[in-house]
Amino acid sequence: MRDRIVIVAVLAVAWQVAGTWLGAEQVSSPLLVLTQLWAWLSGGVLLGHAGYTLLEALLGFAIGAVPGLLLPLALRRQPFLAAVLDPFIVLGYGLPKVAFIPLFIVWFGIGIWSKVALVASVSFFIVFFSTTEGVRAVDPRLVRMARIAGANERQVLRTVVLPAATPFIVQAVQVALPLSIGGAAIAELISSNRGLGYLIQSSAGNFEMTGALAGVVALTLIVAAANAAVTAAERRLMSWRPTGAAARAPGDPT
């Protein structure tokens, strides 16, 4: 933790020196950016725009992640259907989602739902492929043992498959949630009158480097907070896993 603080401090000092040397119209400075953030915060501007971006991100994440989680679980017992759908899902994953923003605007308008659609399209594929990997990684011997013990399909899913796939699902959330926030901001850069992306675009369009960088810093802090929340949730969800020496089998010399 101390090393990270030192790195941040060094970067801040370098930024301040560069801002002093090149001028605020080129790279601004940390002090000016902090002043701008405080002005936005005290005036209610920052909370309003940040809340709008977070709403887009969370709605899109939920709409995309839920089917991305449920579909692999449903396809686990349908290998033929999974094989049929696989190339189409891979193709959808490979398509650049940003290119669909104009279409989303035509279909859903310039309001919140076009941004939500973009975020959902990003979140779905990340969660789907990670959950699929987790489902395929389940030890078939555990499934057979559960069935021998009399477990039905729902009990196998709840007691064997989901616990085994949980680390993969958590990893997907760790990747998809920050991308959802960034994706919402990117969509706002193209067409919006609210949100952090709008603040960045508006400031840059008026050649206000301090405002543009303040929006980027605010977005970065929100992503960092989201990462911290997901990490805390991961520790809680995965607290059952043995670590260190307890994780090694008895007699294991390693």
N, C-alpha and C positions, 0 to 999 in steps of 0.2 A: 504493500500500500504506500509506503514511504517513497519507494522508487517511482511510482506513478505520479505522486504529488510533485516530485522533483522534476519529472519530465514535463508535466503541465506547466510548472513554474518557468522552466527554461523556454518552452515554446511561447509563453505569454510575454516574457522579457524580449525574446527575439521579435515577436510581433510588434511590441511597443516600439522597439528600436527601428524596425522597418517602417512603421507608420510615421514616426517622427522624421525619418530620413526622406521617404517618398511622398509624404503628405496624406492627409485624410481622404483626398479624392481618389487615391490609388488603392490603399489597403486599410485605411482608417487606423484604429488602435484599440486595444482591449479596454482602455479607460473610456473612450468615446462610445464603444459598443455597450459597455455596462451602463453608462449614463442613458443611452437610448433605451435599453431594456427596462431600466427603472422608470423612465418617463412613460413607456408603454404600460408597464405594470401598474403604476400609480393612477394612470388615466383609464384603466380598464380595457385598453386596446389589446394588450397581449393575451389576457385571459379569454377574451371573446374569440379572437382568431385562433388561438391554440385549442380552445374547446371545440371549435368547429372542425378543425383538422382531426382532432382525436375522435370526435363523433364519426366522421367519415371512415377513419381507420378501423375503429372498433366494430362498426356495423359491417363494413366490407369483410373484415377478418372473420366475424362470426358467420356471415352468410357463405363465405368460401370454405372456412375450416370445418364446419360441422359436416357437410356432405363429403369433404375430403377425408374426414375421419371415419364416417359411417360406411362409405362405399367399399373400402378395402375389407372391412369386417363382413359386409354382406357378400362380397365376392369370394371370400375364403372358401366357401363350400360350393362355389360355382366356377370351377377352373375353365370350363369351355367358354362361358360368358366373359371371364376375365381375359382369356386369350384373344377373344374377338375385339374387346374394347381397348386392349393395351396399345395397339399402334395409333389409334385415334387420340388417346390421352397423351401419348408421347408427342404426337404432332401438335396438339394444343399447348403442351408445355413449352415446346420449342418456338412457338410463335411469339414475336415481340409484342408484349401487352400494350406498350405505349402507343404503338401504331393503331390500336383500336380506340384510342381516346376520341378522335373525331366521330367514329361510329357510335360510341357510347353517348356522346353529346346529342347526336341526331335521335337516338333511340330514347334516351332518358332525360334530355334537356340539359341546360347549363347549370342546374342546381346540384344538390347534394348527391343525387342518385347516380349520376354519371361517374362521380369519383368513387362511390361505393362499388359500382360495377367493376371498375378497374382494380380496386383493392381485392375484391372477391375473386377475380380471375387469377390474381397472383397467389393469394393464400391457398386456394383450392389445390393447385398442383403441388405446392410444397408440402402441404399436410398429407395429401393423397400418397405421394411417392414415399415419404418417410414412414407413414403408417403401414403401407404395403410392405416395405422392407422389414418392419417390425413384426408383422403378421407372418411373413415367410421365415423369419428367424426363430419362430417358436419351435421348441424341441418336440418332434412328433411323439417321442416316448412319453412325455408328460401328458399329452392329449390322450394317448392310448391308456395310460394308467388311470386318468380321470374317468374315462368311459368304462373301464373295467370296474371301477369303484361305484358305478351307477350314475354318474353325472350325465345330465342331458346336455343338449347343445348350448342352451343359455348358460348353464352352470360352467361348462367348459370355457365359454367365451369370457365369463366374468372372473373365473378363478385361475385360468391358465393363460389365455391369449392376451387379454388386456394387461395384466401385470407384466408379461414378457414384452409387450409392445410399448409400454409406457415410456421407457427411455427414448425411443424413437419419436414418439409423439411430442415429448417435451422438447427434443432437439428441433423438431419442426416448428414448434411455437417460438422457440428462441430465434429462429431465422425469419419466420413469416411475420411476426408481430412488428419488429422494426421495419421490415420491408413494407408492411402495410402503412405505417406512418409516413415513410418516405414516398410511397406510391401515391398517397392522398395529396401530399404536398406537390408532387410532380404534376398531377392532374390539375391542381389549382394554378400552377404556373401557366397552363395553357388556356384555361377558361374558368374564371371564378372572380367573385368580388368579395370573398371572405376567405379566411384561413391563413396559415403561415406562408404557404406558397404564394398567395396573393400579396402578402406583405413584402416578400422578397422580390417578386416581379415588379410591384409598384415602385419600390425603392430603387431597384436597379434601373427601371425605365426613366426615373427622374434623376439618375446619376447620383443617388444618395448611397454611397458605399457603406456608410455607417449603418443605415437602416437595413440594407440587404444583408450585411454580415450579422446584424443583431437577429434577424429572422433565422439565419442559418444556425446561429448559436442556440437560439431558443429551440429549434427543431432538434439539434444535437442533444440538448439536455433532456428533452422529452424521450428521445430514443434511449438515452442512457438510463433514465428512470424506468422505462419499460423493460429494459434488459435486467435491471436490478430486481424488479418485481418477479419476472419469470425465473430468475436464478433462485430467489427466495422460495417461490412455489415449488421449484424442482427439489430443493433440499427437503422440503416438507413431504412432498409426494414420494420421494425416493429414500426416505429415512429408514425404510425397512431393509434396504440393501446392506449387507455386511461390507465393511471396509477394512483395509489394512490386513493385519494378521488374521482377523476373523473371517475374511473373505477366502482364505486359502483352505483347501481341504486338509483334514488331519493327515499327518505324515508327509505332506507336500514339502519338499526341501526348499522350494523357491518361495 
